[in-house]
Amino acid sequence: DDGIDDLVIGAHYETSEGLMAGAVYVFYGPLSGSSLSLLAADHKLTGQSDGDGAGWDVALMDADDDGADDLAIGAPYESTVGSESGAVYVLYGPLGSGDAPLADADLILTGEAAGDRAGYSVDGAGDVSDDGADDLVVGAPYEDTSGSDAGAVYLLLGPLGSGEETLADADL
């Protein structure tokens, strides 16, 4: 939140917290030079357990409507609800530095059922409800409500809260 663009890199096969737990690297700008090492990241956010795939997709938006960018991180293979139900972690900015587990995210959105792979895609949708707050879209390509692996898109109207919620409670 210093007015200078930053760089966010998802590494869904990263293994420091478990086999393919995944991680997201944040580099605060301004950036210079012709190459960067992930070891030089200002902030590293790590998946919770083996196979989560955290960092599969990332999005920036103002999820809590405080004027600072926030970070949404998809982990489509996370399995809290059921095998590969998926999750999205939302961290409210400004972010800190150093290493941090995604289990400490401000908001954790879990998929509805095993196999949904929620968080395969995440996007700051802008203000689709025209209320002045950014909204979040989450894709779950293998969700089964309309048929086997028909998929679903969840819309969460901002500002978002905190804690843990299921995508079954999405606004649309």
C-alpha positions as CSV (number, residue, x, y, z in Angstrom):
1,D,0.0,0.0,0.0
2,D,2.9,2.4,-0.8
3,G,1.6,3.3,-4.3
4,I,4.4,1.3,-6.1
5,D,3.4,-1.9,-8.0
6,D,4.5,-5.2,-6.5
7,L,4.9,-8.7,-8.0
8,V,3.0,-11.8,-6.8
9,I,4.1,-15.3,-8.1
10,G,2.2,-18.5,-7.4
11,A,4.2,-21.7,-7.2
12,H,1.7,-24.4,-6.8
13,Y,4.2,-27.3,-6.8
14,E,6.5,-25.7,-4.1
15,T,7.4,-28.2,-1.5
16,S,8.8,-26.5,1.7
17,E,5.6,-27.3,3.7
18,G,4.9,-30.6,2.1
19,L,4.9,-32.3,-1.3
20,M,3.2,-29.9,-3.7
21,A,1.7,-27.9,-0.8
22,G,2.4,-24.8,-2.9
23,A,3.5,-21.2,-2.0
24,V,3.1,-17.6,-3.1
25,Y,6.0,-15.2,-3.3
26,V,5.5,-11.5,-2.9
27,F,8.1,-9.0,-4.1
28,Y,7.6,-5.4,-3.1
29,G,8.4,-2.8,-5.8
30,P,10.1,-1.1,-7.3
31,L,11.9,-4.1,-8.9
32,S,15.1,-3.8,-10.8
33,G,17.5,-6.0,-12.6
34,S,17.1,-8.7,-15.2
35,S,16.3,-11.7,-12.9
36,L,14.9,-12.4,-9.4
37,S,15.4,-15.4,-7.2
38,L,12.4,-16.6,-5.3
39,L,14.7,-16.8,-2.2
40,A,14.8,-12.9,-2.4
41,A,11.0,-12.6,-2.0
42,D,9.9,-10.1,0.7
43,H,7.0,-12.4,1.8
44,K,6.4,-16.1,1.3
45,L,3.0,-17.6,2.0
46,T,2.9,-21.4,2.2
47,G,0.2,-24.0,1.7
48,Q,-1.0,-26.0,4.7
49,S,-0.3,-29.6,3.7
50,D,0.8,-32.0,1.0
51,G,-0.9,-31.6,-2.3
52,D,-2.9,-28.4,-1.6
53,G,-1.5,-26.7,-4.7
54,A,-1.6,-23.2,-3.0
55,G,-0.8,-20.5,-5.5
56,W,-2.6,-22.3,-8.4
57,D,-4.2,-18.9,-9.1
58,V,-3.8,-15.5,-7.4
59,A,-5.8,-12.3,-7.5
60,L,-5.5,-8.8,-6.2
61,M,-8.5,-6.7,-5.0
62,D,-9.7,-4.6,-2.1
63,A,-11.6,-7.4,-0.4
64,D,-12.2,-5.6,2.9
65,D,-12.9,-2.1,1.3
66,D,-10.2,-0.3,3.3
67,G,-8.4,1.2,0.2
68,A,-5.4,-1.2,0.4
69,D,-4.9,-4.2,-2.0
70,D,-5.6,-7.6,-0.7
71,L,-4.5,-11.0,-2.0
72,A,-6.7,-14.0,-2.8
73,I,-4.9,-17.3,-3.3
74,G,-6.4,-20.5,-4.8
75,A,-5.5,-23.9,-3.5
76,P,-7.7,-26.3,-5.6
77,Y,-6.4,-29.5,-4.1
78,E,-6.8,-28.5,-0.4
79,S,-8.9,-31.2,1.3
80,T,-10.4,-29.9,4.6
81,V,-14.0,-30.6,3.5
82,G,-13.2,-33.6,1.4
83,S,-10.5,-34.8,-1.0
84,E,-9.6,-32.0,-3.4
85,S,-12.6,-29.8,-2.3
86,G,-10.3,-26.8,-2.6
87,A,-10.0,-23.5,-0.8
88,V,-9.3,-19.8,-1.3
89,Y,-7.2,-17.8,1.2
90,V,-7.7,-14.1,1.5
91,L,-5.1,-11.9,3.1
92,Y,-5.9,-8.3,3.9
93,G,-3.2,-5.8,3.0
94,P,-0.8,-4.3,3.6
95,L,1.0,-7.6,3.9
96,G,4.0,-8.2,6.1
97,S,7.3,-9.8,5.4
98,G,9.0,-13.1,5.9
99,D,7.4,-16.5,5.8
100,A,3.8,-17.2,6.9
101,P,1.4,-20.1,6.6
102,L,-1.8,-19.7,4.7
103,A,-3.6,-21.2,7.7
104,D,-3.2,-17.7,9.2
105,A,-5.1,-16.0,6.4
106,D,-7.7,-13.4,7.3
107,L,-10.5,-15.3,5.5
108,I,-10.5,-19.0,4.4
109,L,-13.2,-20.0,1.9
110,T,-13.6,-23.8,1.5
111,G,-15.1,-25.7,-1.3
112,E,-18.5,-27.4,-0.8
113,A,-17.6,-31.0,-1.5
114,A,-14.9,-33.5,-2.4
115,G,-13.6,-33.1,-5.9
116,D,-14.9,-29.5,-6.5
117,R,-11.4,-28.0,-6.7
118,A,-12.6,-24.6,-5.6
119,G,-9.8,-22.0,-6.1
120,Y,-8.8,-23.4,-9.4
121,S,-9.5,-19.8,-10.5
122,V,-9.9,-16.7,-8.4
123,D,-10.5,-13.2,-9.7
124,G,-11.1,-9.8,-8.2
125,A,-14.3,-9.0,-10.1
126,G,-14.3,-5.3,-9.5
127,D,-17.6,-4.0,-8.2
128,V,-20.2,-6.1,-10.0
129,S,-22.9,-5.2,-7.4
130,D,-22.3,-1.4,-7.8
131,D,-22.1,-0.8,-4.1
132,G,-18.6,0.7,-4.1
133,A,-16.9,-2.5,-2.8
134,D,-14.8,-5.0,-4.8
135,D,-16.2,-8.5,-5.2
136,L,-14.5,-11.9,-5.5
137,V,-15.2,-14.7,-8.1
138,V,-14.1,-18.2,-7.3
139,G,-14.1,-21.1,-9.9
140,A,-14.7,-24.7,-9.0
141,P,-14.5,-26.6,-12.3
142,Y,-15.6,-30.0,-11.0
143,E,-18.5,-29.0,-8.8
144,D,-21.4,-31.4,-9.3
145,T,-24.7,-29.6,-8.5
146,S,-25.8,-29.3,-12.2
147,G,-24.3,-32.6,-13.3
148,S,-21.1,-34.6,-12.9
149,D,-18.2,-32.2,-13.0
150,A,-20.4,-29.4,-14.5
151,G,-18.5,-26.8,-12.5
152,A,-19.6,-23.7,-10.7
153,V,-18.6,-20.1,-10.3
154,Y,-19.1,-18.4,-6.9
155,L,-19.6,-14.7,-6.5
156,L,-18.8,-13.2,-3.1
157,L,-19.9,-9.6,-2.7
158,G,-17.5,-7.3,-0.8
159,P,-16.5,-6.2,1.6
160,L,-15.6,-9.7,2.7
161,G,-15.4,-10.8,6.3
162,S,-12.9,-12.9,8.3
163,G,-12.6,-16.4,9.7
164,E,-13.6,-19.5,7.8
165,E,-16.6,-19.8,5.5
166,T,-17.9,-22.4,3.0
167,L,-18.5,-21.4,-0.6
168,A,-22.0,-22.8,-0.1
169,D,-22.7,-19.4,1.6
170,A,-21.6,-17.4,-1.4
171,D,-23.9,-14.6,-2.5
172,L,-24.4,-16.1,-6.0
